[in-house]
Amino acid sequence: MNSRSLLRSPVSRRLLRPVADLIDQRIDRRVERQVERQVRSAVDPAVREATAHRLTHELLLGSTGRGLSRVVADGPLKRLHAEVAELSGDRDAAVRNVATAYRLLVALESLGVGRVAGGTMNICGKLGTIPLLDPPNDEILEIGTLYGMFSTGLIRMMERDGRSPSLTIVDPFAGVQLQPGTNPRPDPTGTPVDEHAVRTNLALAGPAGAAARIQRGFSEDPETRAAVSDRGYGVIVVDGDHSAKGVRLDLQWAEEIAAPRGIVVLDDYGDPSWPGVKEALDDHLKDGTRLTYLGKAAHSAYLRAT
């Protein structure tokens, strides 16, 4: 029997199979290592780049520094587009204004001190919707401002719409955010809640921000009301005391000082964290009122004065 026949015999194949398997295993391992090196050389730069992008994204939009993330999800954004479009009657304008409001929100929180109070969709909804509802005049009253950053953004959104906003703010400026039933604590940003911070942020809005009128005090105080009830307001943003009693008092006051066809925005309406807000508005609308409910968007209710 020659050597070739010997290697092909069943006995030889059985004897040599372990050797062949060992050789195959070594070849497989070498191939696997080579493939791993090739994949790693291609993937590692992509992983490093993705990690860098994630870290940058987190620094810009994450919760660090303000206590609340500004990252946007597809579902809530589409829902907000639909809600603003229903309120305004203009889908294209709703999408445009929400996008503009979001960029403005990120810019203000990057440049200003403190933060804008509220969730991202809630803030963008208010900033985007108010100009689209065509207020009858440019007088704006904000009841409860925290750092004044929302009003700063609203000035800019109104100006983008060709308006000349004149802002009045009412707030107690107690050093911290006050709400009945909650324990006062320092803001996540570390910035004191005071008039200086508000003025700093309003300066970002240019001349209209610098000219804003600020009245220190609680909105239910007669002296506070008397100081700013000298005009009819085209826009009134109610975002002060969130208790049912406090909201009801603010709505009653808003009825007195809203200009004909004026817009009243009630923040945190329908938010389960603040049941008193919805309770107060629902009760208020059962009474004789000159406020007509237009709808809601991202936990803000919109009303128009007759």
Disulfide bonds with the S-S distance in Angstrom:
none
